[in-house]
Amino acid sequence: MVSAIETSENEGDELTKDTLFHLLESRRRRWTIRYLKQRGGRADIGDLAEQIAAWENETSTDRVSSQQRKRAYTALQQRHVPRLDKAGVVDFDRNRGTVEVTDRMQELDVYLEVVPKRDIPWSTYYLGLGIVSCTWVGLMAVVQSPFESAPDLGWAALIGFLFTASAAVHTYRSNKLPNDPHDTLPESEL
């Protein structure tokens, strides 16, 4: 049987859903993606292995044993990073030992966003913010008296600020949260 990675696509094609799910089925690959995003898209495979070993063993990087680090390093170098590389999601330079994200990484983003139990999905939040904003603007057009103290440009600026601030919080939280409820990171990393 041929794997989804081997049959997925050429460099210019989009990743298939089967390929995306195959890439994301492994916790180590999800953690690799998370670590690379936290580090600006590029990392040394040794540093990556050390951090993943720390997450797996629920400890800090300075307390990871050489055996734990080696186990993570071997799995990353032989299996996980090459799979991400073959799919074109990362560029793995074995000679230099570096892993760097590619533009194709963006195709995985939608599958990595998680909504914690006590939160609402961001799409619902933005829909609510849009409805409130449109209602507010509609009221400004129909009933001028309550809003006459603030100029229309001020209200528009407030609405723009709310959307911008919301997007900033959304981006920050998306980059900070673990990939799924079972991918819990040590509390110091959250």
N, C-alpha and C positions, 0 to 999 in steps of 0.2 A: 504494500500500500504506500502511495506517495503522500508525503505530508502536505498540509495546506501551505506551508512556507515555500516548498519547492515548486508548487504549481501556481502560486499566487499571481505574479504579475511581472512585467518589465519595469525598469526604473521609472518611466514616466506615468505609469498607470496608478490609479488609486488602489489602496489596500482593500482586499475583500473583507467582508465581515468575518468570514471563517478565519482568515489570517490574523485579523485584529484580535479576535477572541483567543486564538491559539497563542499569540504573543503575550496576552494579558492573563493567561491561565496560571502562570507561575508567579508566586509571591516575589521571588528573587528578581524577576524581570520587572515587575511593578515597582519594587523598591529601587531597582537600577534607574528606572525612568524618573522616579521621585528625586533620587539623589542628584541625578544630572540636572534636573530643573532647579534644584536648590543651589547648585554650584555654577549656575550660569551656562549650562549646556555642555560643559567639558570637565573631564576628570581623569585622573590616573587610575588604572584598574586596581592597583594595590590599595589606594585610599578607598575606592568603592568597595572592595572586598572587606576591608577592615570595618567600614560603617555597616555593611549588611550583616557581617558576623555579630556586631554589637547589637543590632536590632533583633536578630534571630535569638540571641542569648539574653536579651533584655538587660543589657549592661552598657557601659560607656566604652568608647573606642580604646581608651587607655587600659581597660581591664580585660580586653579580648586576648585570649590565649593564642599562641602561635598555631596550635592545632585547629582552633575555631576559624582563625583567619585563613589558614591554608585550605580548609574544606570549602569555605566560601569562594576563595580565589580560584581554586581548581574548577568548581562548578561554573563560575562566571566566565572564565577564560575558555573553557572547553565547550560549554553548552549555551548558556544564556545570552551572553554578549554576541557570540557569532550568529545566533538566531535573530537578534535584533538587527545586526549588521546585514544579514542576508535579505531581510525584509526592507532594508534601506532606511530604517528608523534611526540608526546610529551609524557612525563611521568608526570602525574599530581598527586602530593601527597596532598590530601585534608587535611590530619592531620597537615602537616607542612606548607601548603599553598604555595608550590613551584611548578614551572613548569620548566621542563627541556627537551630540544630537544633530540630526539633519532637519530640513524643512518638513519632511514627511512625519516627524514626531507630532505635528499638529493634528494629524488624523486620529491620534489616540486620545486627545484631550477630552472629547465629549464622553468617552467611555470611562474616564478616570474621576469625573466629578461625583462626589458622594454627598448626600444630604443626611446630616446627623439626625437622630431620632426627634429632637426637639426643634428642628428647623423646618422651614418650608423650602421647597425648591426655588432656586433663583428665578426660574422662568415665571413662577407664580408671583414672586415678589415684584419683578419688573412689570408684570401685567397690572398688579395692584397699584404700583407707583404711576404707571401710565394712565390708569383710569382716574385716580385722584387728581393728577395733573390736568387731564383733559376736562374734568368736571370743574376744577378751579378756574381754568381759562374760560370755560363756558359761562360760569357765574360772573366772571369779570366782564364779559361781553354783555350779559343780560342785565345784571344788577350792579351798576357802577358805585352806588353809595358806600357799601362796606369797604370797598377797595380803593376809594379815592385818595386815601392818605398815602398809599404807596404807588409810585409810578409803575406803569405796565412793564417797563424794562426791568424794574427790580423784581417783579414777580417772575418774569421769564428767566432772569438770572438765578433766582432761587430754585426754580424747577430744573434748570441746567445743572446747578450745583448738586441737587439731590441725586440726579442720575449719575453724575460724575463720581460723587462720593460713594454711591452704591456700587458702581463698577469697580472702584478702587478696593473696597472692602471685599467684594466678590473675588477679585483677582488674588488678593492677599490670602483669603481663607482657602481658596482652591489650591494654592501652592503650599499651604501649611498643613492641610488635613491629610491623614493617611488615605491610601487609595480605596480601601474598603473596610468595613467594620472588623474583619478578621485580620487586617494588616495593621494592627495596633503598634504604634511606636512607643518607646519608653517616654514617660511623661516629660522628661527634659527636652525631648525633640518636638513636642506638640506645641 
